[in-house]
């Protein structure tokens, strides 16, 4: 009886562990994806230029910037060529064509080569979510889809199959009414 009880607890612990792991992954990915629904935009940090403020694999959650309200020290995301860069404002210059933001990555020894015109500013950093970018990046791959969807599904299937085998084995061991001579009418 004790073996069956401990086996049951192991099975329940496995199911609870799978549920907790799946919930944690969903929560982390949701924390990064949900902000986009309310005007925030998650961006996975790909370089170390903003360490220690933003580390590789963090998610930088940004919100549309009002360039007239930006101040020295704000971290902004701006268009540079075909990509986006997220750096800190170190100086602001007023020009006849609009505001120019001089930027620099926190980990960089020198400022960025060219100032950024206010028209190129996309957003301002609102907050960061540490390390979630790795999960978001992994979720975009076939391997990640297997791990996040197929992995938990396979674990649940294995636990169900093990439980089904135990029930089937238990039913085979239980004597039937015919075998024990307890047929109806006896």
C-alpha positions in Angstrom: 0.0 0.0 0.0 2.9 2.4 0.8 4.5 1.7 -2.6 1.2 2.6 -4.4 0.8 5.8 -2.3 4.4 6.9 -2.9 4.0 6.2 -6.6 0.9 8.3 -6.6 2.7 11.1 -5.0 5.5 10.9 -7.5 3.0 11.0 -10.4 1.2 14.0 -8.8 4.5 15.8 -8.3 5.5 15.1 -11.9 2.2 16.5 -13.1 2.5 19.5 -10.8 6.1 20.1 -12.0 5.0 20.0 -15.6 2.2 22.4 -14.9 4.4 24.8 -13.0 7.1 24.7 -15.7 4.6 25.3 -18.5 3.0 28.1 -16.5 6.3 29.8 -15.8 7.3 29.7 -19.5 3.9 31.1 -20.5 4.1 33.8 -17.8 7.6 34.9 -18.9 6.7 34.9 -22.6 3.4 36.7 -21.8 5.2 39.4 -19.8 7.2 40.1 -22.9 4.4 39.9 -25.4 1.5 41.4 -23.5 2.9 44.9 -23.3 2.5 45.2 -27.1 -1.2 45.1 -26.7 -1.2 48.2 -24.6 1.2 50.4 -26.5 4.5 49.0 -25.3 6.8 47.2 -27.6 9.2 44.4 -26.6 12.6 44.3 -28.2 15.1 41.5 -27.6 18.5 42.9 -26.8 21.1 41.4 -29.2 24.3 43.3 -28.3 26.2 44.2 -25.1 26.4 47.9 -25.9 24.1 48.8 -23.0 25.5 46.5 -20.3 24.7 46.7 -17.3 21.4 48.5 -18.0 20.4 46.0 -20.7 22.1 42.7 -21.1 22.1 40.4 -24.1 19.0 38.3 -23.9 17.0 40.8 -21.9 13.8 42.2 -23.3 13.7 46.0 -23.5 10.1 47.1 -23.3 9.7 50.5 -25.0 6.9 53.0 -25.4 6.4 55.6 -28.1 8.5 58.6 -27.3 7.5 62.2 -27.3 10.8 63.7 -28.5 10.1 67.1 -27.0 10.0 65.4 -23.5 13.2 63.4 -23.8 16.0 64.5 -21.5 19.7 63.6 -21.1 19.9 60.2 -19.5 16.8 58.7 -21.2 17.4 55.4 -23.1 15.9 55.6 -26.6 15.4 53.3 -29.5 16.1 54.8 -32.9 16.3 53.8 -36.6 19.8 53.5 -38.0 19.9 52.3 -41.6 17.7 49.2 -41.7 18.0 48.4 -38.0 17.2 49.7 -34.6 19.6 50.8 -31.9 18.9 51.4 -28.2 21.3 53.7 -26.5 21.3 56.4 -23.9 21.0 60.2 -24.6 24.2 61.9 -23.5 23.5 65.4 -25.1 20.6 67.1 -26.9 21.2 69.7 -29.6 18.6 72.1 -30.8 19.0 72.7 -34.6 16.9 74.5 -37.2 15.8 71.1 -38.5 14.7 69.8 -35.1 16.3 68.2 -32.1 19.4 66.1 -32.5 20.2 63.4 -29.8 23.8 62.5 -29.2 23.8 58.9 -27.9 26.1 56.3 -26.5 25.9 52.8 -25.3 26.5 52.4 -21.6 29.3 49.8 -22.3 30.8 51.8 -25.2 33.9 53.9 -24.6 32.9 56.6 -27.2 29.7 58.3 -28.2 27.9 57.1 -31.4 29.4 58.7 -34.5 26.4 60.7 -35.7 23.6 62.4 -33.8 20.1 61.0 -34.2 17.5 63.3 -35.6 14.2 63.3 -33.6 12.4 61.9 -36.7 14.4 58.7 -36.3 13.5 58.2 -32.6 11.1 55.3 -32.3 10.6 54.8 -28.6 11.9 55.3 -25.0 12.8 52.5 -22.7 10.1 51.8 -20.2 11.5 48.8 -18.4 13.4 45.6 -19.0 12.7 41.9 -18.4 15.9 40.0 -17.7 16.8 37.0 -19.9 13.4 36.4 -21.4 14.7 37.3 -24.8 16.4 34.0 -24.9 13.1 32.2 -24.5 11.4 34.4 -27.0 14.2 33.8 -29.5 14.0 30.1 -28.9 10.3 30.0 -29.2 10.6 31.3 -32.8 12.6 28.2 -33.8 11.3 24.7 -34.6 13.3 23.4 -31.7 11.7 25.9 -29.4 8.2 25.1 -30.6 9.0 21.4 -29.9 10.4 22.2 -26.4 7.6 24.6 -25.4 4.6 22.7 -26.9 5.8 19.2 -27.8 7.9 18.7 -24.6 5.1 19.3 -22.1 2.6 17.5 -24.3 5.0 14.5 -24.5 5.4 14.5 -20.7 1.7 14.5 -20.1 1.2 11.8 -22.6 3.9 9.6 -20.9 2.4 10.2 -17.5 -1.1 9.3 -18.9 0.3 6.1 -20.6 2.0 5.0 -17.4 -1.1 5.5 -15.4 -3.2 3.7 -18.0 -0.7 0.7 -18.0 -1.0 0.6 -14.2 -4.8 0.5 -14.4 -4.8 -2.2 -17.1 -2.3 -4.3 -15.0 -4.5 -3.9 -11.9 -7.6 -5.0 -13.8 -5.8 -8.1 -15.0 -4.8 -9.0 -11.5 -8.3 -8.6 -10.0 -10.2 -11.9 -10.2 -13.4 -11.8 -12.2 -16.7 -13.1 -10.8 -16.5 -16.2 -13.0 -13.0 -17.1 -11.8 -14.0 -17.0 -8.1 -17.2 -19.0 -8.6 -19.3 -16.0 -7.6 -21.4 -16.0 -10.8 -24.9 -14.5 -10.7 -27.4 -16.6 -9.0 -24.9 -18.5 -6.8 
